[in-house]
Amino acid sequence: YCGGCFRLRRHAAAAQGVSGEMNGEILGTRTPGGDSGIMSGAQMPAGYKMEQRIYVFDLLKLLGAIGVSLLHYNWKLIPQGYLLVEMFFIMSGFCLYLRLPFYSRKSLWQIFARRLGSFYAFYLMALFLQIILSGKIPAPYLLANSVLFLGDLGIGSRFAYGSLWFLGVYLFCFMGYMFLFRVISVEKALLIIFATVFVLLCSAYTYSPAHCLNRVSEAIVGPFQFGVLRGIIGLGWGILTAAAVVQLKQIKPVKCILAGGLSVAFLIYYLVHTATVSYDFINYAVIAVLVSSCYGGAEQLNKVFAGLGQKFFYFCSLSLPIYIFHMVVVDMIPKFGFILHNTPPGIYLVTVVLLAMVMKFLKEKSETILSRFGAAERK
């Protein structure tokens, strides 16, 4: 998913100075001084704990998932709700850069399995429900393209709900950037990412002047579908934002709250107004400020959210199933004889949340049963 909830682990080399075991290659790179070139604990904002979870990222994911579901329910409620997809991409890139020390201890295959495992069960459940609601089994190649996310990359057609294109694009763009950080130094990777984002932003503006960023497979830019372009730009923008933020070393909480509040106001303004090109591309900067502000003010914000109790964290954990299963509700309502847009938004959202809760419950129960079965087999 977007990867917004993360735990940064204190790097042994940063905490203990130059150590024999941890002072080796990280992500396959090494600077002349023996440092890995990756940010250390000393570069984090003052008061930020390396094991700390940023709860406001959880909340942003939940609100973003609800916004996307409302967009597909009735786009007039939130005309530029598709910009929330850019927020998911940017948060994912931001957290990717911050977690480089953690990822350095994992192989690319382990990282891929971890990312895929975070959403794949829900994705397959949504495909199954789509087949049930459609009343027909799709052609094998369509099903294979959807299961393997090939359709999301522009390789043939796909069967899965159109809104789920984000998952495949996110997965492959994420792994592409991880591979880049693995094979070259962080500094060189950042320069390549900066150049790539700059060129692709110019291309996106040139090739999609009328529809702004609200395209997925409708336009091709070079070898990429427009959705892939959005993924490369969004994750890259998040990585560059994180790289800039960690160099500040200290961000004053008051400034974070002020900047975050202004960026939220701008974002809401953009989302509910008629789409224009300028809104879409300014939005990259607005979201970057918002994510950076949340990161810088994490210590204070976490105290606020921690007091909301377990229900808050539970509902935040529904962001992924809400995003994945809202299209099932959009598809289901007309089959029961109701007109989607005539259904009150409150009833629609409650139905989406209830379905997300059920799917989350089923997934967790099945995982528990499978883990017990595996333990019994090992015995």
C-alpha positions as CSV (number, residue, x, y, z in Angstrom):
1,Y,0.0,0.0,0.0
2,C,1.3,3.6,0.4
3,G,3.7,2.4,3.3
4,G,2.8,5.5,5.4
5,C,2.9,3.7,8.8
6,F,6.5,2.8,9.4
7,R,9.0,2.1,12.2
8,L,12.5,3.4,11.7
9,R,15.1,1.3,13.5
10,R,18.1,2.9,15.0
11,H,21.1,2.1,12.9
12,A,23.9,0.5,14.9
13,A,26.6,2.4,13.1
14,A,25.0,5.7,13.7
15,A,24.5,5.0,17.4
16,Q,27.9,3.5,18.1
17,G,30.1,5.3,15.7
18,V,32.3,3.2,13.4
19,S,31.6,-0.5,14.1
20,G,33.3,-3.4,12.5
21,E,30.2,-5.4,11.5
22,M,27.7,-2.6,10.7
23,N,30.3,-0.4,8.9
24,G,30.1,-2.5,5.8
25,E,28.3,-1.9,2.6
26,I,24.7,-0.7,2.8
27,L,22.6,-1.0,-0.2
28,G,25.8,-1.8,-2.1
29,T,27.3,1.6,-1.5
30,R,30.0,3.2,0.6
31,T,31.3,6.7,0.8
32,P,35.1,7.4,1.2
33,G,34.7,8.0,4.9
34,G,33.2,4.6,5.5
35,D,29.7,5.9,6.0
36,S,26.9,4.4,3.9
37,G,25.7,7.8,2.7
38,I,22.3,7.0,4.2
39,M,20.8,9.3,6.9
40,S,21.7,8.4,10.4
41,G,19.8,8.9,13.7
42,A,21.5,12.2,14.2
43,Q,19.9,13.6,11.1
44,M,16.3,13.0,12.3
45,P,14.2,15.9,13.6
46,A,14.8,16.7,17.3
47,G,12.7,14.5,19.6
48,Y,11.9,12.0,16.9
49,K,12.3,8.4,18.1
50,M,13.6,5.9,15.6
51,E,11.0,3.2,16.6
52,Q,8.2,5.8,16.6
53,R,5.1,5.3,14.4
54,I,3.6,8.4,12.7
55,Y,0.0,8.1,13.5
56,V,-1.0,11.1,11.3
57,F,0.1,9.1,8.3
58,D,-2.4,6.4,9.3
59,L,-5.1,9.1,9.4
60,L,-4.1,10.6,6.0
61,K,-4.3,7.1,4.4
62,L,-7.8,6.6,5.9
63,L,-9.1,10.0,4.7
64,G,-7.5,9.4,1.3
65,A,-9.2,6.1,0.9
66,I,-12.5,7.6,1.9
67,G,-11.9,10.4,-0.6
68,V,-11.2,8.0,-3.5
69,S,-14.3,6.0,-2.6
70,L,-16.4,9.2,-2.7
71,L,-14.9,10.1,-6.1
72,H,-16.0,6.8,-7.6
73,Y,-19.4,7.1,-5.9
74,N,-20.1,10.6,-7.3
75,W,-17.2,12.6,-8.8
76,K,-19.1,15.9,-8.3
77,L,-18.7,15.5,-4.5
78,I,-14.9,15.7,-4.9
79,P,-14.0,16.6,-8.5
80,Q,-10.3,16.3,-8.1
81,G,-10.3,13.3,-5.7
82,Y,-7.9,11.6,-8.1
83,L,-5.2,13.8,-6.6
84,L,-5.4,11.7,-3.4
85,V,-3.6,9.0,-5.4
86,E,-0.7,11.3,-5.7
87,M,-0.7,11.7,-2.0
88,F,-0.5,7.9,-1.5
89,F,2.5,7.8,-3.9
90,I,4.3,10.7,-2.3
91,M,3.9,9.3,1.2
92,S,5.1,5.9,0.0
93,G,8.2,7.5,-1.6
94,F,8.8,9.6,1.6
95,C,8.7,6.5,3.8
96,L,10.8,4.5,1.4
97,Y,13.7,6.9,1.8
98,L,13.4,7.1,5.5
99,R,13.4,3.3,5.8
100,L,16.5,2.7,3.7
101,P,18.6,1.6,6.7
102,F,15.9,-1.1,7.4
103,Y,15.6,-2.2,3.8
104,S,19.4,-2.4,3.6
105,R,19.2,-5.6,5.7
106,K,16.7,-7.3,3.4
107,S,17.2,-8.8,0.0
108,L,15.2,-7.4,-2.9
109,W,13.1,-10.6,-2.9
110,Q,12.3,-10.1,0.8
111,I,11.3,-6.5,0.2
112,F,9.1,-7.5,-2.8
113,A,7.4,-10.2,-0.8
114,R,6.8,-7.9,2.1
115,R,5.3,-5.2,-0.1
116,L,3.2,-7.7,-2.0
117,G,2.0,-9.4,1.1
118,S,0.8,-6.2,2.6
119,F,-2.2,-6.0,0.1
120,Y,-2.3,-9.1,-2.1
121,A,-4.8,-11.1,0.0
122,F,-7.3,-8.3,-0.1
123,Y,-6.6,-7.8,-3.8
124,L,-7.4,-11.5,-4.6
125,M,-10.5,-11.3,-2.4
126,A,-11.7,-8.3,-4.5
127,L,-11.1,-10.2,-7.7
128,F,-13.1,-13.1,-6.4
129,L,-16.0,-10.8,-5.4
130,Q,-15.9,-9.1,-8.8
131,I,-16.2,-12.5,-10.6
132,I,-19.2,-13.4,-8.3
133,L,-20.9,-10.1,-9.1
134,S,-20.2,-10.2,-12.8
135,G,-21.7,-13.8,-13.0
136,K,-19.0,-15.0,-15.4
137,I,-15.5,-16.2,-15.3
138,P,-13.1,-14.0,-17.2
139,A,-10.8,-15.2,-20.0
140,P,-7.7,-16.8,-18.7
141,Y,-5.4,-14.2,-20.1
142,L,-7.4,-11.4,-18.5
143,L,-7.4,-13.1,-15.2
144,A,-3.6,-13.8,-15.4
145,N,-2.9,-10.2,-16.4
146,S,-4.9,-9.0,-13.3
147,V,-3.3,-11.5,-10.9
148,L,0.2,-10.6,-12.1
149,F,-0.6,-6.8,-12.4
150,L,0.6,-6.9,-16.1
151,G,-2.5,-4.9,-17.2
152,D,-1.5,-2.1,-14.7
153,L,1.8,-1.7,-16.6
154,G,0.1,-1.6,-20.0
155,I,0.8,-5.2,-21.0
156,G,-2.5,-6.3,-22.4
157,S,-6.0,-5.9,-21.0
158,R,-7.1,-6.5,-17.4
159,F,-10.2,-7.8,-15.6
160,A,-9.7,-6.2,-12.1
161,Y,-11.6,-3.1,-11.1
162,G,-10.1,0.0,-12.7
163,S,-9.4,1.8,-9.4
164,L,-7.0,-1.0,-8.4
165,W,-4.4,0.0,-11.0
166,F,-2.7,1.8,-8.2
167,L,-1.5,-1.4,-6.5
168,G,0.4,-2.9,-9.4
169,V,2.0,0.5,-10.3
170,Y,3.0,1.2,-6.7
171,L,4.5,-2.3,-6.3
172,F,6.7,-2.1,-9.5
173,C,7.7,1.5,-9.1
174,F,8.6,0.9,-5.4
175,M,10.8,-2.0,-6.4
176,G,12.3,-0.1,-9.3
177,Y,13.5,2.6,-6.9
178,M,14.7,0.0,-4.4
179,F,16.8,-1.6,-7.1
180,L,18.2,1.8,-8.0
181,F,19.3,2.5,-4.4
182,R,20.8,-1.0,-4.3
183,V,23.1,-0.7,-7.3
184,I,24.4,2.8,-7.0
185,S,25.2,5.3,-4.2
186,V,22.4,7.2,-2.6
187,E,23.7,10.5,-3.9
188,K,23.8,9.3,-7.5
189,A,20.4,7.7,-7.1
190,L,18.9,11.0,-5.9
191,L,20.4,12.9,-8.9
192,I,18.9,10.3,-11.3
193,I,15.5,10.5,-9.5
194,F,15.6,14.3,-9.7
195,A,16.3,14.3,-13.4
196,T,13.7,11.6,-14.0
197,V,10.9,13.4,-12.1
198,F,11.7,16.7,-13.8
199,V,11.5,15.2,-17.3
200,L,8.4,13.1,-16.6
201,L,6.6,16.1,-15.0
202,C,7.3,18.1,-18.2
203,S,6.1,15.2,-20.3
204,A,2.9,14.8,-18.2
205,Y,2.1,18.5,-18.6
206,T,2.7,18.2,-22.3
207,Y,0.7,15.0,-23.0
208,S,-2.2,15.6,-20.7
209,P,-3.1,19.3,-20.8
210,A,-6.9,18.8,-20.9
211,H,-7.4,16.0,-18.4
212,C,-4.5,17.0,-16.0
213,L,-3.4,13.9,-14.0
214,N,-6.8,12.2,-14.2
215,R,-5.5,9.5,-16.6
216,V,-4.4,6.0,-16.2
217,S,-4.4,3.9,-19.5
218,E,-6.0,6.6,-21.7
219,A,-2.7,8.1,-22.6
220,I,0.8,6.7,-23.4
221,V,3.9,8.7,-22.8
222,G,6.9,7.0,-24.3
223,P,6.8,3.4,-23.2
224,F,4.6,4.0,-20.2
225,Q,0.9,4.2,-19.6
226,F,0.0,7.5,-17.9
227,G,-0.7,5.6,-14.6
228,V,2.9,4.3,-14.5
229,L,4.1,7.9,-15.1
230,R,2.1,9.0,-12.1
231,G,3.7,6.3,-10.0
232,I,7.2,7.1,-11.0
233,I,6.7,10.8,-10.4
234,G,4.8,10.4,-7.2
235,L,7.2,8.0,-5.5
236,G,10.2,10.0,-6.8
237,W,8.8,13.2,-5.5
238,G,8.3,11.7,-2.1
239,I,11.9,10.4,-2.1
240,L,13.3,13.8,-3.0
241,T,11.1,15.4,-0.3
242,A,12.4,13.1,2.4
243,A,16.0,13.6,1.3
244,A,15.6,17.3,1.6
245,V,13.8,17.1,5.0
246,V,16.4,14.9,6.7
247,Q,19.1,17.4,5.7
248,L,17.3,20.0,7.8
249,K,18.2,17.9,10.9
250,Q,15.7,19.9,13.0
251,I,12.2,21.1,12.2
252,K,10.4,23.3,14.7
253,P,7.0,21.8,15.6
254,V,5.2,25.2,15.5
255,K,6.3,25.8,11.9
256,C,5.3,22.2,11.1
257,I,1.8,22.8,12.4
258,L,1.4,26.1,10.6
259,A,2.7,24.7,7.3
260,G,0.6,21.5,7.7
261,G,-2.5,23.5,8.4
262,L,-2.0,25.7,5.3
263,S,-1.3,22.7,3.1
264,V,-4.4,20.9,4.3
265,A,-6.5,24.1,3.5
266,F,-4.9,24.3,0.0
267,L,-5.4,20.6,-0.6
268,I,-9.1,20.8,0.3
269,Y,-9.5,23.8,-1.9
270,Y,-8.0,21.9,-4.9
271,L,-10.0,18.7,-4.3
272,V,-13.4,20.4,-4.4
273,H,-12.9,22.8,-7.4
274,T,-13.1,22.2,-11.1
275,A,-10.0,20.5,-12.5
276,T,-7.3,22.6,-14.1
277,V,-3.7,21.8,-15.0
278,S,-2.3,24.3,-12.6
279,Y,-4.1,22.8,-9.6
280,D,-2.8,19.3,-10.4
281,F,0.9,20.2,-10.6
282,I,0.8,22.7,-7.7
283,N,-0.6,19.9,-5.7
284,Y,2.7,18.0,-5.7
285,A,4.3,20.8,-3.8
286,V,1.3,21.1,-1.4
287,I,1.3,17.4,-0.6
288,A,5.1,17.5,-0.1
289,V,4.7,20.3,2.5
290,L,1.9,18.4,4.2
291,V,3.9,15.1,4.5
292,S,7.0,16.9,5.6
293,S,5.0,18.8,8.3
294,C,3.5,15.6,9.6
295,Y,6.9,14.1,9.8
296,G,8.4,17.1,11.6
297,G,5.6,17.4,14.1
298,A,5.3,13.6,14.7
299,E,6.2,13.8,18.4
300,Q,3.5,16.3,19.2
301,L,0.9,14.8,16.9
302,N,1.5,11.3,18.2
303,K,0.6,12.4,21.7
304,V,-2.7,13.7,20.5
305,F,-3.6,10.6,18.5
306,A,-2.4,8.2,21.1
307,G,-5.1,9.6,23.4
308,L,-7.8,8.6,21.0
309,G,-7.6,4.9,22.0
310,Q,-7.6,1.6,20.1
311,K,-10.8,2.4,18.1
312,F,-8.9,5.2,16.3
313,F,-6.1,2.8,15.3
314,Y,-8.6,0.1,14.2
315,F,-10.5,2.5,11.9
316,C,-7.2,3.7,10.5
317,S,-6.2,0.1,9.7
318,L,-9.3,0.0,7.5
319,S,-7.8,2.4,4.9
320,L,-6.5,-0.4,2.7
321,P,-9.7,-2.6,2.6
322,I,-11.8,0.6,2.1
323,Y,-9.7,1.5,-0.9
324,I,-9.8,-2.0,-2.4
325,F,-13.4,-2.9,-1.7
326,H,-15.2,0.3,-2.3
327,M,-15.6,-0.6,-6.0
328,V,-17.3,-3.8,-5.0
329,V,-20.0,-1.6,-3.3
330,V,-20.2,0.6,-6.4
331,D,-20.7,-2.5,-8.5
332,M,-23.1,-4.1,-6.1
333,I,-25.6,-1.3,-5.4
334,P,-27.1,-1.2,-9.0
335,K,-27.5,-5.0,-8.9
336,F,-29.9,-4.7,-6.0
337,G,-32.1,-2.3,-8.1
338,F,-30.8,1.0,-6.6
339,I,-29.4,3.9,-8.6
340,L,-25.9,4.6,-7.2
341,H,-26.0,8.4,-7.3
342,N,-29.4,8.4,-5.6
343,T,-28.1,6.4,-2.7
344,P,-27.4,8.7,0.2
345,P,-23.6,9.2,0.6
346,G,-23.8,8.2,4.3
347,I,-25.4,4.9,3.5
348,Y,-22.8,4.3,0.8
349,L,-19.9,5.0,3.1
350,V,-21.3,2.9,5.9
351,T,-21.7,0.0,3.5
352,V,-18.1,0.4,2.3
353,V,-16.8,0.5,5.9
354,L,-18.8,-2.5,6.9
355,L,-17.6,-4.5,3.9
356,A,-14.0,-3.5,4.7
357,M,-14.5,-4.6,8.3
358,V,-15.8,-8.0,7.2
359,M,-13.0,-8.5,4.7
360,K,-10.4,-7.6,7.3
361,F,-11.9,-10.0,9.8
362,L,-12.0,-12.8,7.2
363,K,-8.4,-12.2,6.2
364,E,-7.1,-12.2,9.8
365,K,-9.1,-15.3,10.7
366,S,-7.8,-17.2,7.6
367,E,-4.2,-16.2,8.4
368,T,-4.7,-17.4,12.0
369,I,-6.0,-20.8,10.8
370,L,-3.3,-21.1,8.2
371,S,-0.6,-20.3,10.8
372,R,-2.0,-22.9,13.2
373,F,-2.1,-25.5,10.4
374,G,1.4,-24.7,9.5
375,A,2.6,-25.1,13.1
376,A,0.8,-28.4,13.3
377,E,2.4,-29.6,10.1
378,R,5.9,-28.7,11.4
379,K,5.3,-30.7,14.6
